[in-house]
Amino acid sequence: GKDMTMSDDKVYNFSAGPAMLPCEVMCKAQAEFVDFRGLGYGLVEASHRGPDFMAVAEAAETNIRQLMGISDDYAVLFLQGGASLQFAMVAMNLMIPGKPALYADTGAWTTKAIKEAKLIGETKVVYDGSTSDYTVIGDVAEWPIDADASYMYLCSNNTIYGTEYHFFPETGDVPLVGDMSSDIMSRVVDVNRFGVIFAGAQKNLGPAGVTLVIIRKDLVERVPKNTPTMLKYSTHMDKGSMFNTPPTFAIYMVGLVAEWLQQHGGIPAIQKINEAKSDALYGAIDASDFFLGAAEPADRSRMNVCFRLPNETLEKTFVKEAAELRLTGLKGHRSVGGIRASIYNAMPMAGVSRLIDFMHDFEARNG
Ligand SMILES: *Cc1c(COP(=O)(O)O)cnc(C)c1O
């Protein structure tokens, strides 16, 4: 075990979020931190309305639009308050009186979103995953999507339970809303199928502190007049995310990550790598009787791989020994236990391979 030779001394951080960022991005940010591109001061010290930050924000938006194929029918916003504020903002801005909002409950993050929506208006749960301990998403085509609904809400990747949608429901004219906090830009998604997509940056896009919101422009007009200014999408759309001071450093970092993705072949290329990484890890789990995958195989996440060992004592030892080998952040969410390996875009195959080598070695010693 401990004599296992490692090819490098890098730490591979499997934390669910804030999570690993590409090392090229970290190094570029470090190199530019004190003296931003010859300015003589740092970007964090620059006015958000000055030309230097404005250029950074515009380039970030342009790169995101190109990467995801976002048309001019959509606004791209950089907001604060995390994905959690979006749980309330979606309901406050999109609910139409007399038309229920539909929700698929596939885990803790949708449960929280449903709780917020109920504070605002009529809410219907079209799928209740709690009956299968959130290990299953199932056949979305069977869900009762009421054509008269305000919107249909789902969470595309369930960070805690390790499930992910591989098909999205057909919702016709009912706007589809997606919390994509933990799988945004990990795979090709047709943005045109959605009314709203949002994502806290700290899983797959950058550091904590900024939330990406992609919203079909016509939808911002639904908002009731008495909604507070900062909570209206229309405010942020009209002012290009500059109604108040935006989180300049976080937006800059998201821009660097988007640039990094562009340089590495965009989303189709990263999707292939993500498929190879998750196939390798699930392959190792399925080839052994010692490890047990947590989610229904058809609904498995390519971002958060959740699995169990024969007992909790072994799970504790596994997490501890892995950390000694510089494989960190593998402890499952406190609400479900077990092991969770979060393998977002920035996790290279080398990190996954080192984890699989450790799993084989651990099983040989404890199986
Ligand atoms: C982490 C996470 C959230 C919460 O994000 P905050 O930015 O902390 O509010 C919401 N949804 C999903 C899917 C997440 O993974």
PDBQT file of the ligand as one rigid body, heavy atoms in Angstrom, charges set to zero:
ROOT
HETATM    1  C1  LIG A 401     -23.588  23.130  -4.770  1.00  0.00    +0.000 C 
HETATM    2  C2  LIG A 401     -24.922  23.116  -5.403  1.00  0.00    +0.000 A 
HETATM    3  C3  LIG A 401     -25.915  24.081  -5.096  1.00  0.00    +0.000 A 
HETATM    4  C4  LIG A 401     -25.693  25.149  -4.056  1.00  0.00    +0.000 C 
HETATM    5  O1  LIG A 401     -24.822  26.105  -4.512  1.00  0.00    +0.000 OA
HETATM    6  P1  LIG A 401     -24.512  27.440  -3.661  1.00  0.00    +0.000 P 
HETATM    7  O2  LIG A 401     -23.766  28.258  -4.658  1.00  0.00    +0.000 OA
HETATM    8  O3  LIG A 401     -23.717  27.019  -2.476  1.00  0.00    +0.000 OA
HETATM    9  O4  LIG A 401     -25.813  28.049  -3.274  1.00  0.00    +0.000 OA
HETATM   10  C5  LIG A 401     -27.104  24.016  -5.771  1.00  0.00    +0.000 A 
HETATM   11  N1  LIG A 401     -27.352  23.068  -6.684  1.00  0.00    +0.000 NA
HETATM   12  C6  LIG A 401     -26.440  22.124  -6.995  1.00  0.00    +0.000 A 
HETATM   13  C7  LIG A 401     -26.765  21.096  -8.032  1.00  0.00    +0.000 C 
HETATM   14  C8  LIG A 401     -25.211  22.123  -6.362  1.00  0.00    +0.000 A 
HETATM   15  O5  LIG A 401     -24.299  21.169  -6.677  1.00  0.00    +0.000 OA
ENDROOT
TORSDOF 0
